Amino acid sequence: MAEKIRIMLIDDSAVIRRLLTDVLTSDPQLEVVGSAQNGQIALEKLPTLNPDLVILDVEMPVMDGLETLTEIRKRQPRLPVIMFSSITERGAIVTLEALARGANDYITKPSNTGNMSKSLQRVRDELIPRVKAFCQHLLSPVAPVAPVAPVAPVAPVAPVIQPSVPKRAIFSEPAPLPVSPPSPITVSPRRPIAAVPHLRVDVVAIGASTGGPNALATLVSRLPAQFPVPILIVQHMPPIFTRLLAERLATQTKLPVAEGVAGEILQPGQVWLAPGGSHMVLERQGTQVRLQLNQNEPENSCRPAVDVLLRSVAATYRANALAVILTGMGSDGLKGCEAIHHAGGQVLVQDEASSVVWGMPSFVVKAGLADGQIALPKLAEEITSRVRMRL
């Protein structure tokens, strides 16, 4: 019988600790082995409890989430940590910094308004799949992994690489990703690599989820100034978080970065990030292409969804589009990459070795849609090379 995943909860609210315990232990493969009301107590208990994963509150007395995370990373660099944050500006800022310091992922707390039963179900749907993904090596190979929220049900995900990231100040430059020497570019058999550079690229569209903020920081920081085409990004995040992520990315690249605004004309070198809670699509008006936003139904339980953006990109730019799928759980982006492929465009994915979770890229690769699997440190160079080969 496969052993259970041992989880430690760190939160100053006894009510939240009890709710999380009930949510997690509803799954027979998970157990809560202990809890603490602040980081100082947690660090004292950590060696004895020896958890497989930690769920860490952002704001606590005595020692807050960032301080606790920094100490955990010093003592146990590869211990998975999921931040549990509030949907507030302060919560979003601290959560982004936690991700930069080495937290593996985050989920947001239930709000005090609306249906509490639905809120708890949302936490259950988001949290349990993440726990299982980060601790999959402890589960039986035949054990099913629950559907991932906010994306569609997925197959078991590849083992996780959890790099230890040094402490940095908010809006600091991204640290080099600690990976082994870059893997070679792998090209799917559907299109010879010699033919790819001859396809003109007029837009780059990027999709990301788990591990995406750090991957995006690494990618955009290595893109050159005067990038010749617009860049569109969907990162699975709620409102407030996406605005702050755009502001953060803007400090890490030579290119202008902003949240998408309805009616804005796409310009070369401008980076647009889809706002949380809205799908981002394109609308051609003569020779100009404008951004549009909508609140249509979520796809793959996501809004914004990568599939929605990529389908619109394929319809607008046809063969002159380049799609890039970064680290993330689930399969969002697969149908959009199919649309890019059928329109004659190009598709690149982040390789498994440099991904936090090789879910979204793996679906594209298994479908035979990837023109290349690129290690994250080499991805900006590859994108730039393809964009600059213009007819």
Secondary structure by P-SEA (a helix, b strand, c coil): ccccbbbbbbcccaaaaaaaaaaaacccccccccccccaaaaaaacccccccccccccccccccaaaaaaaaaacccccbbbbbccccaaaaaaaaaaaaaccccccccccccccaaaaaaaaaaccaaaaaaaacccccccccccccccccccccccbbbbbbccccccccccccccccccccccccccccccccccccccbbbbbbccccaaaaaaaaaaccccccbbbbbbccccaaaaaaaaaaaaacccbbbbcccccccccccbbbbbcccccccccccccbbbbbbbbccccccccccaaaaaaaaaaaccccbbbbbcccccccaaaaaaaaaaabbbbbbbcccccccccaaaaaaaaccccccccccaaaaaaaaaaaccc
